[in-house]
């Protein structure tokens, strides 16, 4: 059901916002766009819930960010083009965004960096480390902790630089450690809230962006992470 919606969507060709920018600038094929009129025309052949259609009808044009694993769409995020409205469609309790694009040589024991948002994850895969997953919330659930314990015994937490993110790191660290996972918290960078902010600075040609990237890369490397 996710695949069909993704198949009828279109490649992004403009750069009106950061979702379109990261897609076109870095050539990410899992970012697509679709309009309400396109969904209405194909509605009878789309096996998707009415609430997903309603979201698209309400916001008229949305970005689809597909979670692709082994060539198959396993879930997606829907983001409005015009505002901050967001919908999680198909992510299971124990699933992560970015699982299908870890480093090809990834093996158990390699550190995985955990971030909050999908775009944070994709920015990491461009600038910092491909071994990055997004939890799509401010802390790691019990189900996700179990999944992580099957993937690695080393995790680097880099959640958002706000109160929810800081509290989430404390909760997540305790939970992951109960599964025998060694957890290190990557120090916050004062100039950004998350890696999505880093992309905004990159788009604007901010003079400090290279310094910020290098600071985060150094922190990740110091903690055993594998850089891109």
N, C-alpha and C positions, 0 to 999 in steps of 0.2 A: 504493500500500500504506500510506503514511503517512496519506493523506487519510481512508481508511475508519476507521482507528483513531481519528483525531481526530473524525470525524463521529459516532461512537457514544459519545464521551465527554460529560461533563456540564459545564455552566457552574459555576464555583466560587461558592459562596454563603456560606461561612464564612471566618473569618480566624484559623485556628489557628496558622499560621506565616507567614513573610514572603512566601512564594510566593503563598499565598492572599490575603494582605493587598494585595500590589501589584496582583493581578488585580482584586479587588473594589473597592479604593479608587480606582484609576486607570482602571478599566474596560477593562483589556487583554483583548481577545477571544482572544488566542493562548494563554492559560493555561486549561487545562481539568483535570478530574480523572476518574479511572476506577478501578474496583475489579476484583479478580480474578474475582469472581462474574459481573460484566458481560462480561468477556472470555471466560470459560468458556461462557456462554450463546451468545455470537456467534462462538465459535472457528472454526467451519466456514466462515464467510464472511469471516474476516479473513486476508488474504494477508500475514501478517507472520512473520518467523522465529521458530522455537521459543524461541530464547534471549531474545527480547523478551517472549514470553508467560511464560517462566519467571521473568523479573525481576518481572513484575506479580504472578504467583502467589506468589512468595516474600515480596513486600512488601505484598501485599493491597490497598493503595490507593496510587496514585501521581499526582503532578502531571505533566501533559504540557505542555511548553513548545514550541510549534510555531514553526518558522522559516517564515514565510509570505512568499512573493515573488509579486507580481502575482496575489494571490488564491489561490494554490496552496500547499499544505503541501509543502515541499521537504526536510524532515527535522525531527527533534524531539529534545528532551532529556526524559528520564524521571527524576523525583526522587521518592524515597520520602517519604511523609507523616511516617513515624515516626522516621526516622534520616537520615543523610547519604548514603545510597547513591544513586548517580548512574549514568545510562547515556546515552551518545551514540548515537542511532539515526538514521543516514542522513546525517550531515554528511560531505561529501567533503573531500579533502585541501586543496582551495583555497577552501572555502566559509567564510563568516562568518555568525554570528548577527546579525540586525538589518539585513541588507542591504535588505530590502523596506520598511523604515520610515525611510529617510533623509529629510531635509527635501525636500519636493516641488520646491523650486527648486535642488536640488543640481546642481552642474556640475563638470566636471573642473577641478582646481586648488583647489577648496574643501577646507579641512583636514578630515580625518577623525580623530576620537579613537578610539584602540584601547584596549579594556579586556579583562580576562580572562573574566569570567563573563557568562552571559545576563542575570542579574538586575542586574549592574553596568551592563550596556548599557541595560536598560529604565529603571533609575533615572536614568541620564544623559539619556535621551530625555524624562524628566519634568521634571528640574530644571536640566540643564546645556546639553546640545546634542543635537539629533536626529541630527546627523551623527556617529554613534558605532557601532562594530562590535565584537563580541566574538570573540576567537580560541579561547576554550574551553580554553586552556592557558596556560603562562607565557611563551611566546615565539612569534614569527611564523615559520612555516615558509617554505621556498623557494617552495612552490606558492602560499601566501597572499601572499607578497611580489609574485609575478608578477601576481596578480589586483589587488592594491592599485595597482600601477603603471599599470594600465589605468583606474583610477577617479580617481586624483589624484596629484599630485606633492608633497603636503604632508600629513604625518601627525603627530599628537600622541599620544605614548605615555603611558598612565596605567595601568600594570599594578599588580598588588597590592603593598602595602607590606610585603613580606617578602623574604627572601633570594632565593627563586626568581623573584619579580617583578623585583627589582633586576637580577639577572643576566640575566633575559629581556630587559629593556630594552636592556642593553648589546649582547647578541647580535642583537636585532631591529633596533636602530638601524644597526648595521654592515651587516646584510643588506639593509635597505630602501635605504640610501644607495648600495649597489652597483647599484640599479635607478634611480638618479637621483632618489630621493625625498628631499625636505628633511624631516628628522625633528627634532622638539623633544620633550623629556621634560617633562611637567607635574609640578611639584614635589609631593612627597608631603605628605600631611596627617597630622600626628602622631596625632591622635585616632581615626583609622580605618585599617583594613587595606585596605578596598576600598569600593566604592559600596554594596554589600550591607549593610555596617556602617552606612552613612549612613541606609539605610532603617530599620534597627533603631532608630537614634536618633530618627528621625522618628516611628516608631510609639509610642515611649515619651514623646514630647513633650520631648525633651532641649532644654534652653535654648540649647545651643551649636550646634544643627543649622543654623540660618539663617546663622550666622557661617561654618561649614564650607562650606556650599553657596556662599556669596558668595565665599569665598576661592578655591574651585575655579573658579567662573565667571570670576573676575577673571584667573586664570592662563590659562584657555582663551582668553578674549577678548584678552589681551595677546599671545597667540601666533597671533592671526588667526582663531580659531574663531568659528563662528556660534552664538549662544546661542538657546535656546528662548524 
